[in-house]
């Protein structure tokens, strides 16, 4: 399982609050396979409205962790109003307490700049390792490769934290609650179970799209992670 796949699985685990075994993940080929695995791990309904419970938990975190005035935290409250000085710092603090909260994203221009910086970094790294190997021998070349690999991984991890706005469609407290509220599919009528399963599939597609930097329309249920989406 490559690093892209590991990051994707961790994001899915955080979103649905489940644990997916490595042995099970290794058998996942398509987006639908991953959604089905998540569905099999979802908890049974508790009888308590998951949306209301999630709202109360999020309100408590906003009040205690980010200093937002309690009476202002309503489902229709816009996040830009609750955080007039900017989302980046308070949202990071909230995500530390609740990893299910969505990551902040950057603009398309920043994403393009990061992509070009990564490509240039890879080219320069290969050149540096090659020159070091040729001039100072294999041991120095291996050491240079390891140092470059660590630097590249650090850069990629850091680049994921440059966002300062929420994903499209997430503007209010209610939007966040609907996005992170637990989904239970164990009981209910066939229609209710089908709707819940469709929600899980849609959410797995959304997470995959964001994590891999791909357009949502390219991430279909039948998409193969390796052949179609380029997961290494």
C-alpha positions in Angstrom: 0.0 0.0 0.0 1.6 3.3 -1.1 1.6 6.5 0.8 -1.3 8.0 -1.2 -3.4 5.0 -0.3 -2.4 5.2 3.4 -3.4 8.8 3.6 -6.7 8.1 1.9 -7.6 5.3 4.2 -6.7 7.5 7.3 -8.9 10.3 6.0 -11.8 7.8 5.5 -11.3 6.4 9.0 -11.3 9.8 10.5 -14.5 10.8 8.6 -16.5 7.7 9.6 -14.8 7.1 12.9 -14.0 3.5 12.0 -10.9 1.3 11.9 -10.1 -0.5 8.6 -7.6 -3.4 8.9 -4.6 -3.4 6.6 -5.5 -6.9 5.4 -9.0 -5.8 4.3 -7.7 -2.6 2.7 -5.2 -4.6 0.6 -8.2 -6.3 -1.1 -9.9 -3.0 -2.0 -9.6 -2.3 -5.8 -12.4 0.3 -6.5 -14.1 3.2 -4.9 -17.2 1.1 -4.4 -15.1 -1.6 -2.7 -13.8 1.0 -0.2 -17.4 2.3 0.5 -18.6 -1.3 1.0 -15.8 -1.9 3.5 -16.7 1.3 5.4 -20.4 0.3 5.4 -19.5 -3.1 7.0 -17.8 -1.3 9.9 -20.4 1.4 10.6 -22.0 1.2 14.1 -25.6 0.3 14.8 -28.1 3.1 15.2 -28.3 4.2 18.9 -31.8 5.8 18.7 -30.3 9.3 19.2 -30.5 11.7 16.2 -26.9 11.7 15.0 -27.2 15.1 13.4 -28.4 16.8 16.6 -25.8 15.0 18.7 -23.1 16.2 16.2 -24.3 19.7 16.3 -24.2 19.9 20.1 -20.7 18.3 20.1 -19.5 20.8 17.5 -21.0 23.8 19.3 -19.3 22.7 22.5 -15.9 22.4 20.7 -16.4 25.9 19.1 -17.3 27.5 22.4 -14.6 25.8 24.5 -11.9 25.3 22.0 -12.2 28.4 19.7 -13.8 30.9 22.0 -17.0 31.4 19.9 -20.0 32.8 21.8 -22.4 30.0 22.4 -25.6 31.9 21.4 -24.1 32.6 18.0 -23.5 28.9 17.1 -26.7 28.0 15.2 -27.2 25.6 12.3 -27.6 28.5 9.8 -24.8 30.6 11.2 -22.1 31.3 8.6 -18.6 30.3 9.6 -17.1 33.5 8.2 -19.2 35.4 10.7 -18.2 33.2 13.6 -14.5 33.5 12.7 -14.2 37.1 11.3 -10.4 37.0 11.8 -9.9 34.0 9.6 -10.5 30.3 9.8 -7.0 28.9 9.6 -5.8 29.0 13.2 -9.1 28.2 15.0 -10.0 25.5 12.5 -6.7 23.7 13.1 -7.4 23.8 16.8 -10.9 22.4 16.3 -9.5 19.6 14.0 -7.1 18.5 16.7 -10.1 17.8 18.9 -12.3 16.5 16.1 -10.4 15.0 13.1 -13.6 14.4 11.3 -13.9 18.1 10.5 -13.0 18.8 6.9 -9.6 20.1 6.0 -9.2 23.6 4.8 -8.4 23.9 1.1 -6.4 26.3 -1.0 -7.4 28.0 -4.2 -6.8 26.3 -7.6 -3.9 28.8 -8.2 -2.1 27.6 -5.1 -2.7 24.0 -6.0 -1.2 24.6 -9.4 1.9 26.3 -7.8 2.3 23.4 -5.4 2.1 20.9 -8.3 4.8 22.8 -10.3 7.0 23.1 -7.2 6.7 19.4 -6.6 7.6 18.6 -10.2 10.7 21.0 -10.1 11.7 19.5 -6.8 11.6 16.0 -8.1 13.7 17.0 -11.2 16.3 18.8 -9.0 16.4 15.9 -6.5 17.1 13.3 -9.2 19.9 15.5 -10.5 21.4 16.0 -7.1 21.3 12.3 -6.3 22.9 11.5 -9.6 25.7 14.0 -9.3 26.4 12.9 -5.7 26.5 9.2 -6.7 28.8 9.9 -9.6 31.3 12.1 -7.7 31.3 10.6 -4.2 30.2 7.0 -4.7 27.3 4.8 -3.9 27.1 5.3 -0.2 27.0 9.1 -0.6 24.4 8.7 -3.3 22.2 6.6 -1.0 22.5 9.1 1.8 21.6 11.9 -0.6 18.6 9.9 -1.8 17.3 9.4 1.8 17.8 13.1 2.6 16.0 14.1 -0.5 13.1 11.7 0.1 12.6 13.0 3.7 12.6 16.6 2.4 10.0 15.7 -0.3 7.7 13.9 2.1 8.0 16.9 4.5 7.2 19.3 1.7 4.1 17.3 0.6 2.8 17.0 4.1 3.3 20.7 4.8 1.7 21.7 1.4 -1.6 20.0 2.6 -1.9 22.5 5.4 -1.7 25.7 3.3 -5.5 25.9 2.9 -7.4 28.8 4.5 -11.0 28.2 3.3 -13.5 25.3 3.7 -14.3 23.0 0.8 -17.0 24.3 -1.7 -20.5 23.9 -0.4 -19.4 24.2 3.3 -20.5 27.6 4.5 -22.6 27.3 7.6 -22.4 25.3 10.9 -25.2 23.1 9.5 -23.2 22.3 6.4 -20.4 21.1 8.6 -22.7 19.0 10.8 -24.3 17.3 7.8 -20.8 16.6 6.5 -19.5 14.9 9.6 -22.5 13.4 11.3 -22.2 9.7 11.8 -24.0 7.4 9.3 -25.6 4.2 10.5 -27.0 1.6 8.1 -27.5 -1.6 10.2 -31.2 -1.2 10.7 -34.2 0.6 9.2 -36.3 -0.1 6.1 -34.7 -1.2 2.8 -35.1 2.4 1.5 -33.4 3.9 4.5 -30.5 1.5 4.3 -30.1 2.3 0.6 -30.1 6.0 1.2 -27.5 5.6 3.9 -25.3 3.4 1.7 -25.5 6.0 -1.1 -24.4 8.7 1.4 -21.4 6.6 2.3 -20.5 6.1 -1.3 -20.9 9.8 -2.1 -18.7 10.7 0.9 -16.0 8.2 -0.1 -16.0 9.7 -3.6 -15.7 13.2 -2.2 -12.8 12.3 0.2 -11.0 10.4 -2.6 -11.4 13.4 -4.9 -10.0 15.9 -2.4 -7.2 13.6 -1.2 -5.9 12.7 -4.7 -6.5 16.2 -6.1 -8.8 14.8 -8.8 -12.1 16.2 -10.2 -15.1 14.6 -8.6 -16.5 13.5 -11.9 -13.4 11.4 -12.5 -13.9 9.5 -9.2 -16.7 7.0 -10.0 -17.9 4.0 -8.0 -16.3 1.6 -10.5 -13.0 3.6 -10.6 -9.9 1.4 -10.0 -7.6 3.1 -7.5 -4.5 2.0 -9.3 -5.5 1.8 -13.0 -7.9 4.7 -13.1 -6.9 7.1 -10.3 -3.1 6.5 -10.2 -2.9 5.6 -6.5 0.6 4.2 -5.8 
